[in-house]
């Protein structure tokens, strides 16, 4: 660690100079719980069972003590301790959201998308009030590109301070403010053909194509062995016939023959969204 310098101020005596950027970034990383083992974040690993989500608030006193311990290395006099307090204060001061560790690591093209509005560009965050969300799920390592959003009780979107995988199936999300509603959603551009699993069964939701209730769910179809082979590939001809029969039985097919366009419409897997409330 570099030697910390003092500047002589006639009115105030010796005061610390401006904190080096690298040192301030290091304090910010500690404040955001980087490099802390999971066993330190939970009282017991069983508190986060498989397929679970947990909400919490980061204890500012704990992180103060954590940073104080990290900065204690190399202290040789009381003045060093005084200067460290100033460094710790820098980790909780308000700064532009674009200057946070997460934004600094972001690609410029992606950063422009995140900072899309004038309000967000001028937004500031502060580490004194942080909410944490821990998720343990198979979804973490089977799906990529998911969006995570947090909202307070007033419905305002919270600024994201950190989103990172800390294990193969565990992710931590830190938000500036008190979270009340948490949303996980697939990207809207993630339009694909496919099915979903329900109790280990492959299912397709059939949708209406009529003008009155266009897009509304009109039934579900289980994909059995006659439609899917052992490698998970769909047999288009068998699946098309099965969807056709199901739509005719439900009175949702105007003609007696399903068209290629209608078949494609029925097997589209749209982006899904899941909402969790902290109070529930």
HUBELWO-V130961 format. One record per helix or strand of 2 or more residues. SS is the DSSP state (@ for helix, = for strand). FROM is the first residue (numbers start at 1). TO is the last residue. If there is no record, write none. Layout:
# HUBELWO-V130961
ss=SS from=FROM to=TO
ss=SS from=FROM to=TO
This chain:
# HUBELWO-V130961
ss== from=6 to=9
ss== from=13 to=16
ss=@ from=21 to=31
ss=@ from=38 to=41
ss=@ from=45 to=47
ss== from=52 to=57
ss=@ from=60 to=71
ss=@ from=78 to=90
ss== from=95 to=96
ss=@ from=97 to=99
ss=@ from=101 to=104
ss=@ from=108 to=114
ss=@ from=118 to=121
ss== from=124 to=125
ss== from=130 to=136
ss=@ from=139 to=142
ss== from=147 to=151
ss== from=159 to=167
ss== from=170 to=176
ss== from=181 to=185
ss== from=192 to=193
ss== from=196 to=198
ss== from=201 to=207
ss== from=217 to=222
ss=@ from=236 to=249
ss=@ from=260 to=266
ss== from=268 to=269
ss== from=273 to=277
